[in-house]
Amino acid sequence: MKKVFLFSLLLLYFSLTIKSQDNHDIDSTSKWIQEEILGGTSDWAERNYSLSFQGDTIINDTAFLKMFLNGKSQYWDHGGSLITILSNLYFGAVNVDSGKIFFVAPDSTYSIPLYDFNYNVNDTIKTIMGNGLIIIDIDTIMDGRKKYKTNSEDQFYIVEGIGSNHGFYFAYFLYQLEAIVDTTLGCYYQDASLVFLNDSVACYFSLPVDIYENLKENKPTIYPNPAEDFIRVEINEPIEEIGVYDIYGSKYLLDITPLNQIIVTTLPDGCYFLNINNKHTIKFIKK
């Protein structure tokens, strides 16, 4: 009788362990919302899109989920702007195996190791995403997933079963004429439910009302955008420090008036990032 009871406990333990691990895996309902800034010599673009799965495929005798991209691209140059709808673009194929995520790009059969969620503190990342960075700390977020912080200057981190704060993957193979300046993960959904929020601006899909209201109260806004002479900042805290950077990382020293207006007249036309108090970053266009 005791043996049967112990066996039942072990069976229950392993079933719960497997279920817990499965909850942190990518599945067919997974969706990533992210944005990219791209720059050329005289133009720039911003792309907001989702990555999700439609069907599966076999590559080198291994099962993969087929990933597709949907969203929009807004392109600016000195002649104006153009918005293009991105619909059902084949992005690649994804496989999950023992806490690791592998990716096969379109027109390829080579499996790229994107992520490994089996690291410990002081381990060196040996995948494409974060290669060479060192894990300096591991946190546990609300649903039990691990968040791996690295020694990167731009605070690169990865979240178990999701990917990095710089997006699931950079789509170099889709944009051959432009340089990707930065990719940002907005949020991650599973079973149509919000699982992880990294950047509320980049997460352009509708958020749950309670989360949206909380973000709205704490997130600064700017207008007009695009701007010609000035931008005005609305924020519920004192502005102690501001920085304006172009897409190449160059910093511009600008004046701010008592009404929280930042004079941008002297800026060359282009895309910029406004950093407020070293914790809020907002993109804007100078035209």
N, C-alpha and C positions, 0 to 999 in steps of 0.2 A: 504493500500500500504506500509506504514511504517513497519507494522508487518511482511509482506512478505519479505521486504528488510532485517530486523533484523534477521528473521529466516534464510535467505540465508547466511548472514554473520556468524551466529552461526554454520550453517552446514559446511561452508567452513573452519571455525576455527577448528572444531572437526575433519574434514577429514584431514587437514594438520597436526594436533597434532598426530593423529593415524599413519599417514604415517611417520612422523618424528620418532615416537617411534619404528615402525616396522623396519625402516632402521638400528636400533641399536640392533635388535634381531638376534639370530642365526637362520639360515634357512638351507634348504637342500643343498645349494651351499657352505656352510661354510667349511673352511679347515684350520687346525692349523698345522704349521711346528714346531717341537720341537726336542730337543736332551736330552739324559740322560747320566750321568756318573754313573756307577755301580762299586762297589769295593768289593772284597772278601779278604781272608787272604793272598793269594799269586797271585791273578789275578785281572783283571779289564776289563771293557767293556765300549764302547761308542755306543749309539744307536741314529740314526737319522731317524725320521719317520714323516709321516703325519697322521692326524686324519681327517676323512671325513665321510659323511653319505651315506648310500645305503639303501633306503627303510625305512619303519616305522613299528611299532608294537604296540600292546595294552598290557599294564601292569597294573593290578588292575584298569581296566576300564578307564585308562588314555593313551592318545596317546603319543608315544615316537618316536624319530628318532633313527635308528640303526647306531652306530658309528663303523668304521673299521680302523685298523692300517695298513699302508704300509710303508716300508722303509728298513733299513739294520742295522745289528748289527756287530760291529767289536770287537772281543775278543782277549785279550792278556794274555799270561802267560810267564813263563820263557822258555817255549819250542817254542814260536813263536806266530803267530796270526792267526785268522780265521774269515772270513767274511761270515755272514749268511744273506740271503734275507728274509725279513719279509713281507709276502704277505697276504692281506685280513684277518688279525686276528680280530676276533670280540672283540671289546674293551668295549662295553657296550651300554646303551641307554640313550638318553638325552631329557629332556623336559624343555621348557621355559614357565614360568607363572608369569605375573605381575612383570617383572624385576628380577625374580629369576631363577636360573638354577638348575635343579635336575638331578641326575645321578643314573642309576641302573647298577651295575657291572654284568658281565657274571655269569650265574648260580645263580642269585639272583632275588628276586622280591621287595627288600627293596629300597626305593627311598632315596638317600643321597642328602641333600642340599649342593651344591657346592658353589654357589655364590648368593649374594643379592646385587643388584645395587640401593637400596633405602636408603642407609646410608647417614648420615650427619656428619659433623666434630664432633669429640669426641665420636661418637658411637663406640661400641665394635662389632667386627665381630663375628657372631654366626653361621658360616657355617664351613664345613670341611676345606676348603681352607682359611687359615688365621684365624682360630678360636682363639679368645681371643685377637687378635691384635686390636689396636685402630686407627681409621681414624683420621689423623692429618691434612690433607689438601686434597682439591678436585680441580683438574685442569680440563679444557676443552681442548681436543685435536682437531686436524684440522677438523674432520668431525662432531664435536659437541658431541662426546662421553665424558663421565666423566671418569677421571682417579683418583682413590682413593689411596692416599699415606697413609702408615701406620707407626707405630712406631717401626717396625721391624729393627733389626741391619743390616740385609742383604737387606734392601730397598725393601721389599715385597710390591707390589702394585697390584691393580686389575683395569681392564679397562672395562667399561660398554659394555655388550653384547659380550665380548670376553673371559675374564678370567684373570689369573695372569701372571706376568712376569716369574714365575716359571713353566709355562706350564699350559695347560688346566686342566690336572689331572695327578697324579702319578700312573703309572700302577703296583702297588704292586702285584696285582693278577697274572700278567704275569711272574714276575721274583721272584720266591720264594727262590732261592738259593743265591742271591746276595743282597747287601744292596745298595739302591739308595742313592748316595751321593748328587746329585743335578739334577734338571730338569730345562731346560731353554726354554722359548718360543722364537722361532725365529721370526715368523711372522704369520699373520692371513690374509686369502684371503676370498673374497665373490664374487660370480659371476665371478670367475677367475681373479679378480682384487685385487691388494695389498691394504689392508685396514689399517693394522697396522704393523710396523716393530719394533721389540724389540732388536734383536741381528742378525746382518748381517751374522755372521759366522754360527749360529744355523739355519738360514733360508737358507737351502742348495738348495732350488729351485731357478730357474733363476729369478733375479730381473729385473725390468724395467731398460733400459740402463742408463737413467739419474741418477737414484738412485744408481746404481752399480758404475758408474764412480765417483760420489761424495764420496761414502763409500771407494772406492779404494784409493782415494787421502788422506783420513784422517785416515784410519785404518792401524795400524802397522802390519807387517808380520814378521815371524821368519823362519829360515831354518838353518840346516836341521831339519826335524821332521819326524820320531824319530831321536834322537841325542845320540852320544856316548861321545864326549869330550867337545863340545861347541855348543851353538846356537847363531846365529847372528840376531840382530834385525834391521829391516828397518822401520824407522819412520820419519815423517816430522816435528818433534819437538825435542828439547833437552830432553834427559833422565835425569830427576832430582831425580827419586826414582824408585827402582825396588824391587819386592818381589817375592819369589818363594815359593809356598805352595804345600804340597802333598794333596791327596784326603781327608785326615783326618783333614786338617787345620793347620798342623805344618809348621812353617816358616823356610826356609833355607837361610843362609847368604852366598851369592856367589859373586865372583869377576867379574867385568866387565872391559873389555879392552877399550882403546880409539877408537877402531873400532866397538864398540857396540857388542862385542862378550862376552857372558856370559859363564864362565867355569862351566860345569856341571859334570866334571869327578867324583867328590866325591859323587854325588847323587846316592842313591840306585836305581836300575831299577824300573820303575813304571810310573804312570801318574801324571803330575804336572800342576799347573796353574802359569803363569807368569803375574804379575800385574805391569803395567808401569804407573808411575805418578799418581797412585790412580784413574785411569779412563779407562785404557785399560787392559783387561784380555784375555790371549790366552792360550789354552791348548797345552801341548807338552808331548812327550813320551821320557823317558830316557831308553836306552837299553844297 
